[in-house]
């Protein structure tokens, strides 16, 4: 089972959404990812220009994360709406 880490930027994003159903949906996805981070039933795509990084889509929001297999860690490093997520990469 993989450990999940949320960087400060992702935590702040989720705090802004605290009363919306995105929180419960995100928690459900995290439980699935912890068991199998390469699960293809979720809306996940590889980010081509960033090695070992993936994009998770939940509704209009995008969550960027990396899988560190040798440490058994999934690190979420960015979260934002669809139009704004890729501007800072």
VOMIKE-733046 format. One line per 8 residues: number of its first residue (from 1); their letters; for each residue x, y, z of N, C-alpha, C, O. Coordinates in Angstrom, 3 decimals, m for minus. Layout:
<recs>
NUM> A> X Y Z X Y Z X Y Z X Y Z; ...
</recs>
This chain:
<recs>
1> XXXXXXXX> 0.840 m1.179 0.000 0.000 0.000 0.000 0.891 1.251 0.000 1.839 1.350 0.779; 0.576 2.184 m0.872 1.350 3.417 m1.015 0.905 4.452 0.015 m0.263 4.505 0.398; 1.863 5.276 0.455 1.549 6.408 1.311 1.217 7.597 0.430 1.831 7.788 m0.620; 0.257 8.391 0.849 m0.171 9.566 0.093 0.314 10.813 0.826 0.095 10.960 2.029; 0.972 11.706 0.097 1.394 12.993 0.640 0.757 14.106 m0.185 0.729 14.051 m1.414; 0.250 15.110 0.510 m0.325 16.284 m0.141 0.556 17.481 0.199 0.713 17.840 1.366; 1.122 18.087 m0.826 1.929 19.285 m0.579 1.018 20.440 m0.192 m0.196 20.385 m0.389; 1.615 21.476 0.354 0.872 22.601 0.912 m0.085 23.233 m0.103 m1.189 23.637 0.262
9> XXXXXXXX> 0.321 23.320 m1.357 m0.517 23.916 m2.387 m1.813 23.117 m2.571 m2.883 23.699 m2.748; m1.716 21.811 m2.529 m2.898 20.951 m2.671 m3.779 21.068 m1.432 m5.004 21.113 m1.544; m3.173 21.115 m0.269 m3.941 21.272 0.967 m4.725 22.582 0.976 m5.890 22.605 1.372; m4.093 23.669 0.544 m4.776 24.967 0.469 m5.940 24.915 m0.518 m7.017 25.447 m0.248; m5.714 24.271 m1.660 m6.769 24.143 m2.656 m7.974 23.406 m2.073 m9.115 23.824 m2.268; m7.723 22.323 m1.366 m8.811 21.542 m0.782 m9.528 22.308 0.332 m10.740 22.166 0.493; m8.802 23.109 1.092 m9.445 23.922 2.125 m10.410 24.939 1.529 m11.451 25.228 2.118; m10.073 25.478 0.374 m10.977 26.409 m0.303 m12.262 25.717 m0.744 m13.308 26.357 m0.843
17> XXXXXXXX> m12.189 24.423 m1.006 m13.335 23.659 m1.503 m14.070 22.930 m0.379 m14.823 21.997 m0.656; m13.876 23.322 0.866 m14.268 22.504 2.013 m15.744 22.105 2.056 m16.049 21.055 2.622; m16.646 22.848 1.514 m18.062 22.479 1.581 m18.568 21.866 0.294 m19.771 21.645 0.157; m17.722 21.594 m0.622 m18.148 21.027 m1.891 m17.917 19.522 m1.906 m17.064 19.021 m1.173; m18.661 18.799 m2.726 m18.520 17.337 m2.777 m17.205 16.860 m3.389 m16.951 15.656 m3.418; m16.373 17.763 m3.872 m15.081 17.371 m4.434 m14.212 16.709 m3.366 m13.400 15.842 m3.687; m14.370 17.101 m2.118 m13.568 16.536 m1.026 m13.839 15.044 m0.870 m12.902 14.247 m0.814; m15.093 14.666 m0.801 m15.420 13.240 m0.635 m15.006 12.434 m1.860 m14.560 11.294 m1.734
25> XXXXXXXX> m15.150 13.016 m3.028 m14.732 12.333 m4.258 m13.216 12.144 m4.265 m12.727 11.074 m4.628; m12.481 13.163 m3.870 m11.019 13.093 m3.824 m10.559 12.044 m2.810 m9.625 11.290 m3.084; m11.200 11.990 m1.649 m10.844 10.994 m0.637 m11.071 9.576 m1.151 m10.266 8.683 m0.887; m12.151 9.369 m1.875 m12.428 8.050 m2.445 m11.343 7.656 m3.440 m10.878 6.516 m3.438; m10.945 8.587 m4.281 m9.900 8.328 m5.274 m8.568 8.042 m4.591 m7.817 7.178 m5.042; m8.264 8.758 m3.506 m7.012 8.520 m2.780 m6.958 7.103 m2.225 m5.909 6.460 m2.266; m8.072 6.615 m1.711 m8.101 5.239 m1.196 m7.818 4.241 m2.310 m7.093 3.268 m2.100; m8.384 4.473 m3.495 m8.138 3.577 m4.632 m6.680 3.639 m5.077 m6.064 2.610 m5.351
33> XXXXXXXX> m6.136 4.848 m5.148 m4.746 5.016 m5.584 m3.758 4.386 m4.612 m2.733 3.849 m5.033; m4.053 4.446 m3.330 m3.138 3.889 m2.332 m2.939 2.392 m2.541 m1.854 1.871 m2.280; m3.962 1.703 m3.004 m3.843 0.266 m3.238 m3.202 m0.049 m4.587 m2.408 m0.984 m4.693; m3.541 0.723 m5.613 m2.983 0.488 m6.943 m2.859 1.818 m7.680 m3.829 2.268 m8.291; m1.690 2.459 m7.640 m1.543 3.783 m8.260 m1.594 3.771 m9.787 m1.689 4.825 m10.416; m1.532 2.602 m10.368 m1.580 2.516 m11.830 m2.952 2.073 m12.313 m3.085 1.586 m13.436; m3.968 2.234 m11.483 m5.342 1.854 m11.797 m5.862 2.679 m12.977 m5.762 3.906 m12.969; m6.406 2.017 m13.971 m6.867 2.722 m15.163 m8.364 2.984 m15.193 m8.860 3.537 m16.174
41> XXXXXXXX> m9.101 2.608 m14.157 m10.528 2.913 m14.153 m10.781 4.364 m13.758 m11.877 4.883 m13.973; m9.782 5.020 m13.183 m9.881 6.434 m12.847 m9.451 7.256 m14.063 m8.828 6.734 m14.988; m9.788 8.534 m14.050 m9.404 9.403 m15.168 m8.003 9.947 m14.917 m7.819 11.072 m14.450; m7.018 9.105 m15.246 m5.607 9.432 m15.021 m4.865 9.374 m16.345 m5.071 8.467 m17.152; m4.002 10.353 m16.553 m3.157 10.351 m17.749 m1.733 10.711 m17.352 m1.500 11.423 m16.375; m0.799 10.208 m18.125 0.614 10.532 m17.911 0.884 11.930 m18.451 0.374 12.299 m19.509; 1.676 12.701 m17.733 2.119 14.007 m18.226 3.417 13.752 m18.979 4.427 13.383 m18.379; 3.390 13.943 m20.259 4.494 13.545 m21.134 5.774 14.314 m20.833 6.854 13.723 m20.832
49> XXXXXXXX> 5.679 15.612 m20.579 6.883 16.420 m20.412 7.450 16.394 m18.986 8.486 17.002 m18.719; 6.776 15.698 m18.079 7.290 15.546 m16.709 7.434 14.057 m16.404 6.430 13.346 m16.367; 8.647 13.570 m16.187 8.830 12.135 m15.944 8.183 11.683 m14.637 8.289 12.362 m13.615; 7.524 10.549 m14.679 6.885 9.916 m13.518 5.747 10.742 m12.924 5.384 10.545 m11.765; 5.181 11.663 m13.701 4.095 12.504 m13.193 2.795 12.191 m13.929 2.789 11.820 m15.103; 1.704 12.354 m13.200 0.386 12.001 m13.717 m0.597 13.113 m13.413 m0.381 13.946 m12.533; m1.692 13.099 m14.173 m2.782 14.043 m13.989 m4.030 13.251 m13.635 m4.394 12.306 m14.334; m4.683 13.639 m12.550 m5.942 13.044 m12.132 m7.033 14.078 m12.358 m6.911 15.219 m11.912
57> XXXXXXXX> m8.095 13.688 m13.044 m9.207 14.612 m13.298 m10.390 14.201 m12.445 m10.823 13.049 m12.472; m10.907 15.156 m11.688 m12.161 14.995 m10.956 m13.002 16.215 m11.282 m12.699 17.327 m10.850; m14.046 15.998 m12.037 m14.919 17.046 m12.544 m14.097 18.079 m13.299 m13.388 17.718 m14.238; m14.167 19.360 m12.921 m13.414 20.386 m13.648 m12.046 20.652 m13.034 m11.343 21.573 m13.449; m11.670 19.847 m12.048 m10.410 20.054 m11.344 m9.358 19.039 m11.763 m9.674 17.910 m12.140; m8.096 19.465 m11.689 m6.974 18.598 m12.021 m6.027 18.541 m10.826 m5.755 19.545 m10.169; m5.541 17.338 m10.571 m4.575 17.105 m9.503 m3.344 16.469 m10.136 m3.451 15.453 m10.823; m2.189 17.058 m9.909 m0.941 16.536 m10.454 m0.178 15.818 m9.355 m0.075 16.303 m8.228
65> XXXXXXXX> 0.356 14.652 m9.704 1.081 13.884 m8.703 2.176 13.074 m9.350 2.200 12.874 m10.564; 3.093 12.609 m8.502 4.170 11.744 m8.955 4.156 10.477 m8.112 3.779 10.491 m6.940; 4.573 9.387 m8.735 4.659 8.113 m8.047 6.136 7.800 m7.844 6.910 7.755 m8.800; 6.514 7.586 m6.598 7.892 7.242 m6.260 7.873 5.790 m5.791 7.636 5.506 m4.617; 8.128 4.874 m6.728 7.980 3.449 m6.450 8.973 2.923 m5.422 8.611 2.091 m4.589; 10.216 3.389 m5.463 11.210 2.845 m4.537 10.932 3.225 m3.078 11.396 2.542 m2.165; 10.179 4.308 m2.851 9.805 4.704 m1.484 8.332 4.411 m1.185 7.870 4.658 m0.071; 7.597 3.890 m2.161 6.174 3.554 m2.043 5.371 4.790 m1.610 4.635 4.764 m0.623
73> XXXXXXXX> 5.541 5.874 m2.388 4.909 7.157 m2.073 4.195 7.689 m3.314 4.677 7.546 m4.437; 3.041 8.304 m3.085 2.352 9.096 m4.098 2.308 10.518 m3.563 1.716 10.775 m2.515; 2.933 11.440 m4.283 3.052 12.822 m3.841 2.226 13.728 m4.743 2.560 13.906 m5.914; 1.148 14.305 m4.209 0.340 15.274 m4.947 0.978 16.644 m4.770 1.096 17.135 m3.648; 1.394 17.268 m5.883 2.130 18.521 m5.780 1.396 19.735 m6.313 1.850 20.858 m6.095; 0.270 19.553 m7.011 m0.464 20.708 m7.520 m1.916 20.343 m7.734 m2.239 19.193 m8.033; m2.802 21.335 m7.578 m4.229 21.157 m7.810 m4.825 22.495 m8.199 m4.495 23.529 m7.619; m5.704 22.465 m9.184 m6.352 23.697 m9.633 m7.440 23.340 m10.633 m7.660 22.169 m10.944
81> XXXXXXXX> m8.115 24.367 m11.132 m9.139 24.126 m12.142 m8.484 23.813 m13.486 m7.281 24.008 m13.660; m9.257 23.343 m14.398 m8.749 22.853 m15.676 m7.930 23.895 m16.428 m6.889 23.562 m16.994; m8.368 25.128 m16.448 m7.688 26.146 m17.232 m6.413 26.683 m16.613 m5.576 27.250 m17.315; m6.254 26.512 m15.312 m5.136 27.134 m14.615 m4.022 26.191 m14.192 m2.943 26.653 m13.822; m4.246 24.897 m14.235 m3.308 23.938 m13.669 m1.969 23.899 m14.399 m0.929 23.724 m13.765; m1.979 24.059 m15.708 m0.741 23.863 m16.485 0.034 25.156 m16.703 1.099 25.129 m17.320; m0.466 26.281 m16.216 0.197 27.571 m16.452 1.542 27.682 m15.734 2.460 28.329 m16.238; 1.665 27.061 m14.575 2.885 27.213 m13.774 3.909 26.110 m14.009 4.957 26.098 m13.362
89> X> 3.629 25.190 m14.915 4.579 24.091 m15.146 5.641 24.483 m16.122 6.522 23.681 m16.432
</recs>
